[in-house]
Amino acid sequence: MEWETVIGLEIHTQLATKSKIFSGAPTAYGAAPNTQACAVDLGLPGVLPVLNHEAVNMAIKFGLAIDAEISPISVFARKNYFYPDLPKGYQISQYELPIIGRGAVIIELQDGSSKTIGVTRAHLEEDAGKSLHEDFHGMTGIDLNRAGTPLLEIVSEPDMRSAKEAVAYMRKIHSIVRYLEISDGNMQEGSFRCDANISVRPKGQKEFGTRAELKNINSFRFVERAIDYEVERQIDILESGGEVVQETRLYDANKGETRPMRSKEEAMDYRYFPDPDLLPVEIKPEVIEGIRKLMPELPDTKKERFIKEYKLGHEDAAFLTASRDMADYFEAVATQSAEPKLSANWIMGELSGFLNKENREINQSPVSAEMLAGLIQRIKDNTISGKIAKDVFEAMWNGEGDADAIIESKGLKQITDSGALESLVDEVITNNPKQVEQFKAGKDKVLGFFVGQIMKATQGKANPAQVNELLRKKLSE
């Protein structure tokens, strides 16, 4: 039997506010346990939550970015459950009336096609604390620093049909929230994580199968692996005559498998009701229009502009606009060097290679956009060859200065003196009569041998275009 996978994602995005969603406590990452939790976050008797307006504005920004319905009235509810890291015994969230309604995002698939993924809703809520299981000798520690941190939970339609589609969707949402600067999207710090709802059904069947929910996955790689494992697990159960149980599961990255966590709750289990301490949120049209005017250029629009303005290929433009920092870096290099295609090649090639090797983001690059533009200008004006430029780039990366300083200190200027190059060409031709005969017999590939000999003699400093031209001229005499 052929099976079809059905996937929906619930993405939890930590909003980049300086204080929490219902208190003035700070949200900075990395503080000592329980030093950033105030009376409101601790759920002490008599405290009252006060809504952080900036969190509302950030939610509106996201709604505008995905062309979603923005609710004129939204309501906060209490989601009741007991867990040690939830001191109040309930989480303030939104249920029946979320701030953001239906929207959509377009993802690009590996075959170059695109697909629209529906967004059911996006609602504001507070994060819970964190249970710490290490170093407590059989006990669990509770850190409430994260309690009350503002989250935007983005719930997709069950429109994805493979792990790769799910990852593409997750990457697109990640790109959008970072472009909007409403979240840093740092997955290692828990700022961007997702729950995946997965089921399988016989191909052609309209009804959904029984789903399992995979909780709190915080890397693109793990999302793909977890979904692939879960799909195989469910298919194996069904093909052996069993039934899939609706439950919540955890993904064990070390073992590469999912395991049961608890039976899956439904909305009724949480006993949602409107929070009596918080008034409904009313959003006036002029507020939405004011935020719309401040919206940045978004990834899809920027990509189309790069293709048109800089004459880039579709794949190159997609790579360079995947993050706002990368796009800004490219534009700075392309503008200063006046060589957009060469700029794109260096950023996607040499620079990305060094960034990946040292696991750095583009904004952590020791080679600034100005420095890379300076290097490209030296290639453009024939001061150095492309090959020598790679050595100069490495020296720049290692903090040895800008391109001009390195070229000067290491004596790397390209030899463009026609007389000097002509003497070298004559010498190489005289010393290699056999190869000369091969070239004259029609074996053009032997030209590479001559070029190699001259580049070797000049330690890579000869201008390759000039060398090629001189060789062809001399060998044709």
C-alpha positions in Angstrom: 0.0 0.0 0.0 1.1 3.5 -0.8 1.0 5.9 2.2 0.7 9.7 2.3 2.2 11.7 5.1 0.3 14.6 6.6 2.2 17.2 8.7 1.3 20.4 10.5 3.7 22.5 12.6 3.2 24.6 15.7 6.2 27.0 15.8 7.0 28.8 19.0 8.8 32.1 18.4 10.2 34.0 21.3 9.6 37.7 20.7 12.5 40.1 21.0 11.0 42.4 23.6 13.2 43.6 26.4 10.7 42.7 29.1 8.2 39.9 29.5 4.7 39.7 28.2 2.9 40.5 31.4 5.6 41.9 33.7 8.6 44.2 33.7 11.2 41.4 34.3 14.0 41.2 31.7 14.2 38.6 29.0 18.0 38.5 28.4 19.4 35.0 27.8 22.0 33.4 30.1 21.3 35.0 33.5 21.8 32.9 36.6 18.8 30.7 37.4 15.8 32.4 39.0 17.3 35.9 38.8 14.9 37.2 36.1 11.6 36.1 37.6 9.5 38.7 39.4 6.4 38.3 41.6 4.2 38.2 38.5 6.2 35.5 36.8 6.3 33.5 40.1 2.5 33.6 40.3 2.5 35.1 43.8 -0.9 35.9 45.4 -2.4 39.3 44.5 -0.2 40.1 41.5 -1.8 41.3 38.2 -0.5 40.9 34.7 -0.1 44.0 32.5 0.2 43.4 28.7 3.4 44.4 26.9 2.2 46.5 23.9 5.4 45.8 22.0 4.5 42.1 21.9 1.2 43.0 20.3 2.9 45.2 17.7 5.3 42.4 16.9 2.4 40.0 16.4 0.7 42.5 14.0 4.0 42.7 12.0 4.0 39.0 11.5 0.3 39.0 10.5 1.0 41.7 7.9 4.1 39.7 6.6 2.0 36.6 5.8 -1.0 38.6 4.6 -3.2 37.3 7.4 -6.4 38.4 9.1 -5.6 40.6 12.1 -8.4 40.4 14.7 -9.8 43.7 15.8 -10.6 42.1 19.1 -8.5 39.2 20.7 -8.8 37.6 24.1 -6.3 36.1 26.5 -7.3 32.8 28.1 -6.1 30.6 30.9 -4.8 27.2 29.8 -5.0 25.2 33.0 -2.5 22.4 33.6 -0.1 21.5 36.4 3.6 21.2 35.8 6.5 22.1 38.1 7.8 24.9 35.8 4.4 26.6 35.6 4.0 28.2 39.1 0.5 29.7 38.5 -0.9 26.3 37.6 -2.1 27.9 34.3 -0.5 29.5 31.2 -1.9 32.7 29.8 -2.5 32.1 26.1 -5.1 32.8 23.4 -7.7 30.2 22.3 -11.0 31.1 20.7 -10.0 34.7 19.6 -6.3 34.8 18.6 -4.7 38.0 17.5 -3.7 36.6 14.0 -6.1 34.6 11.9 -5.7 32.8 8.5 -2.7 33.6 6.4 -0.2 31.8 4.1 3.4 31.5 3.2 5.0 30.2 -0.1 7.8 27.7 0.2 10.2 26.6 -2.5 10.8 22.9 -3.0 14.0 21.1 -4.1 12.8 20.6 -7.6 12.4 24.4 -8.0 8.6 24.4 -7.7 6.7 26.3 -5.0 3.9 25.4 -2.7 1.5 27.5 -0.5 1.3 26.5 3.1 -1.7 27.8 5.0 -1.3 29.4 8.5 -4.4 28.7 10.6 -3.6 31.2 13.3 -0.8 32.9 15.4 -1.5 33.7 19.0 0.4 35.4 21.8 1.2 33.5 25.0 3.7 33.3 27.8 6.5 30.8 28.0 6.8 28.4 31.0 10.0 27.9 33.1 12.5 25.2 32.5 13.1 21.9 34.3 16.8 21.1 34.8 17.6 17.4 35.3 21.4 17.5 35.4 23.6 17.8 38.5 20.7 17.4 41.0 21.4 13.7 42.0 18.0 12.2 41.3 16.1 15.5 41.7 14.9 18.2 39.3 15.8 21.9 39.5 13.4 24.6 38.3 14.6 27.8 36.6 11.8 30.3 36.2 13.8 32.9 34.2 12.0 32.0 31.1 8.5 32.1 32.7 6.5 34.9 31.2 8.7 35.4 28.2 6.5 36.4 25.2 5.9 33.8 22.5 4.1 33.9 19.2 2.8 30.4 18.5 2.3 30.0 14.7 0.0 27.1 13.8 0.1 25.8 10.2 -2.6 24.0 8.3 -1.8 20.2 7.8 -0.6 21.1 4.3 2.9 19.5 4.3 3.5 16.1 2.8 7.1 15.3 3.6 9.8 16.1 6.2 11.6 18.2 3.5 8.5 20.4 3.0 8.2 20.8 6.8 11.8 22.0 7.0 11.3 24.4 4.1 8.2 25.9 5.8 10.1 26.2 9.1 13.0 27.9 7.4 10.6 30.3 5.7 9.0 31.3 9.0 12.4 31.6 10.6 13.5 33.9 7.8 10.4 36.1 8.1 10.6 36.6 11.9 14.3 37.5 11.6 13.6 39.9 8.7 10.9 41.6 10.8 13.4 41.7 13.8 10.6 40.4 16.1 12.8 37.4 17.1 16.5 36.5 17.0 15.5 33.0 15.9 18.3 31.5 18.0 17.4 27.8 18.1 20.2 26.8 20.4 18.8 29.2 23.0 15.2 28.1 22.5 14.0 31.2 20.8 12.6 29.2 17.8 11.3 25.7 18.3 8.4 23.7 17.0 6.0 20.9 17.7 5.2 18.6 14.7 1.8 16.9 14.3 2.3 13.8 12.1 -0.1 11.2 10.7 -0.2 8.9 7.7 -3.1 7.7 5.6 -3.5 5.5 2.5 -2.9 7.5 -0.7 -6.2 8.8 -2.0 -8.0 8.7 1.4 -9.5 12.1 2.4 -9.8 11.4 6.2 -6.7 12.1 8.3 -5.0 9.3 10.2 -4.4 9.3 13.9 -1.7 11.8 14.7 1.2 11.9 17.1 2.7 15.2 18.3 6.5 15.6 18.5 7.3 18.2 21.1 10.0 21.0 21.3 12.3 20.2 18.4 14.9 23.0 18.1 16.9 22.4 14.9 16.1 22.0 11.2 18.1 18.8 11.0 16.3 17.3 14.0 12.9 18.2 12.6 13.6 16.3 9.4 15.0 13.3 11.2 12.2 13.2 13.8 9.5 13.4 11.2 11.1 10.7 8.9 11.4 8.4 11.9 7.9 9.0 13.1 6.4 8.4 9.6 8.3 5.0 9.4 7.1 4.1 12.9 3.5 4.8 12.1 3.6 2.9 8.7 5.2 -0.1 10.4 2.4 -0.2 13.0 -0.4 0.1 10.4 1.2 -2.5 8.0 1.5 -5.0 10.8 -2.2 -4.7 11.6 -1.9 -2.3 14.6 -3.4 1.0 15.4 -1.6 4.3 15.9 -2.3 5.8 19.3 -2.9 9.6 19.6 -0.1 10.8 21.9 2.6 13.3 22.6 6.2 12.0 21.9 9.7 13.3 22.4 12.5 13.1 19.8 15.7 11.6 21.2 18.5 13.2 19.0 21.1 10.8 20.4 19.2 7.7 19.5 17.5 9.2 16.4 14.1 8.0 17.6 10.9 9.2 19.1 9.5 7.9 22.4 6.1 8.4 24.2 5.8 11.3 26.6 2.1 11.4 27.5 -1.3 10.7 26.0 -2.4 13.6 23.8 -4.5 16.2 25.4 -7.4 18.0 23.7 -8.6 21.6 24.3 -11.2 20.4 26.8 -8.5 18.9 29.0 -7.0 22.4 29.5 -10.3 23.9 30.7 -9.7 27.2 28.7 -11.6 30.2 29.9 -11.0 34.0 29.4 -8.4 35.4 31.8 -10.4 37.7 34.2 -7.3 39.8 34.9 -6.8 40.9 31.3 -9.1 43.0 29.2 -9.8 42.0 25.5 -7.2 43.5 23.2 -8.7 46.0 20.7 -6.6 46.9 17.7 -7.7 49.9 15.7 -7.2 50.1 11.9 -4.9 53.1 12.2 -2.6 51.1 14.5 -2.3 48.4 11.8 -1.7 51.0 9.1 1.0 52.7 11.2 2.9 49.4 11.6 2.4 48.6 7.9 4.3 51.7 7.0 7.3 50.5 9.0 7.5 47.1 7.5 10.8 46.1 6.0 11.3 44.6 2.5 10.5 40.9 3.0 12.5 37.9 1.7 10.4 37.1 -1.4 10.3 40.8 -2.5 14.0 41.2 -1.9 14.8 38.1 -3.9 12.8 39.3 -6.9 14.5 42.7 -6.7 18.0 41.0 -6.5 17.2 39.0 -9.7 16.0 42.1 -11.5 18.5 44.7 -10.2 21.6 42.7 -9.9 21.0 40.1 -12.7 21.4 37.2 -10.3 20.1 33.7 -10.9 17.1 32.4 -9.0 19.2 30.1 -6.7 21.8 32.7 -6.0 19.2 35.3 -5.1 17.4 32.8 -2.8 20.6 32.0 -1.0 21.6 35.7 -0.5 18.1 36.7 0.8 17.6 33.7 3.2 18.6 36.0 6.0 18.4 39.8 6.3 22.0 40.1 7.5 23.2 38.1 4.5 21.2 40.2 2.1 22.4 43.5 3.7 26.0 42.2 3.5 25.7 41.3 -0.2 24.1 44.7 -1.1 27.0 46.5 0.7 29.6 44.5 -1.2 27.9 44.7 -4.5 27.4 48.5 -4.2 30.9 49.3 -3.1 32.6 47.0 -5.6 30.2 47.6 -8.5 30.5 43.9 -9.3 27.3 42.2 -8.1 27.9 38.8 -9.7 31.5 38.5 -8.5 30.3 39.7 -5.0 27.7 36.9 -5.0 30.2 34.3 -6.0 32.7 35.3 -3.3 30.0 35.4 -0.6 28.4 32.1 -1.5 31.8 30.5 -2.1 34.8 31.6 0.0 33.1 33.6 2.7 30.3 31.0 3.3 32.9 28.2 3.4 34.9 30.0 6.2 31.7 30.8 8.1 30.5 27.2 8.0 33.9 25.9 9.0 33.9 28.1 12.2 30.1 27.9 12.7 29.7 31.7 12.5 26.8 33.8 11.3 27.4 36.5 8.6 27.3 39.3 11.2 30.2 37.6 13.0 32.5 37.6 10.0 35.9 39.1 10.6 35.9 40.2 6.9 33.5 43.2 6.7 31.5 44.0 3.6 33.9 46.9 3.0 37.0 44.6 3.1 35.5 42.1 0.7 34.5 44.9 -1.7 38.1 46.1 -1.6 39.4 42.6 -2.4 37.0 42.4 -5.4 38.1 45.7 -6.7 41.7 44.5 -6.7 40.7 41.4 -8.7 38.7 43.7 -11.1 41.6 46.1 -11.7 44.0 43.1 -12.3 46.2 43.9 -9.2 45.8 40.3 -8.2 44.5 37.1 -9.8 41.5 35.2 -8.5 43.8 32.5 -7.2 46.0 34.9 -5.2 42.8 36.6 -4.0 41.9 33.4 -2.0 45.2 33.7 -0.1 44.5 37.4 0.5 41.0 36.6 1.8 42.4 34.0 4.2 44.8 36.6 5.5 42.0 39.1 5.9 40.0 36.5 7.8 42.9 35.9 10.1 43.1 39.6 11.0 46.1 40.6 8.9 44.5 43.8 7.5 42.6 44.8 4.5 43.3 43.6 0.9 45.6 46.5 0.0 47.7 46.2 3.1 48.1 42.4 2.6 48.9 42.7 -1.1 51.6 45.3 -0.3 53.2 43.5 2.7 53.3 40.1 0.9 54.3 41.4 -2.5 51.4 39.8 -4.2 50.7 42.3 -7.0 50.0 40.6 -10.3 52.6 40.7 -13.1 51.0 42.6 -16.0 54.2 43.9 -17.6 53.9 42.6 -21.2 57.7 42.6 -21.7 58.4 40.4 -18.6 55.6 38.0 -19.4 56.7 37.8 -23.1 60.2 36.7 -22.0 58.7 34.0 -19.7 56.4 32.7 -22.5 59.4 32.5 -24.9 61.4 30.7 -22.4 58.7 28.1 -21.6 58.0 27.5 -25.3 61.8 27.0 -26.0 62.1 24.5 -23.1 59.1 22.4 -24.1 59.3 21.6 -27.9 57.3 18.3 -27.5 54.3 20.2 -26.1 54.7 22.8 -28.8 54.3 20.1 -31.4 51.3 18.7 -29.7 49.6 22.1 -29.6 50.3 22.7 -33.3 48.9 19.2 -34.0 45.6 20.4 -32.7 45.8 19.4 -29.0 44.4 22.6 -27.5 44.4 21.2 -24.0 48.2 21.3 -23.8 47.8 25.1 -23.5 47.0 24.5 -19.9 50.4 22.9 -19.4 52.1 26.1 -20.6 49.9 28.3 -18.5 50.7 26.2 -15.5 54.5 26.4 -16.1 54.3 30.2 -16.2 52.1 30.5 -13.2 54.5 28.3 -11.3 57.5 30.4 -12.4 55.7 33.6 -11.2 54.3 32.0 -8.0 50.8 32.6 -9.3 51.3 36.3 -9.9 51.1 36.3 -13.7 47.9 37.7 -15.2 46.2 34.5 -16.6 44.3 36.3 -19.4 47.5 38.0 -20.6 49.4 34.7 -20.4 46.8 32.9 -22.5 46.7 35.6 -25.1 50.5 35.7 -25.4 50.8 31.9 -25.6 48.2 31.6 -28.4 49.9 34.4 -30.3 53.5 32.9 -29.9 52.4 29.3 -30.5 50.6 30.3 -33.7 53.6 32.0 -35.2 
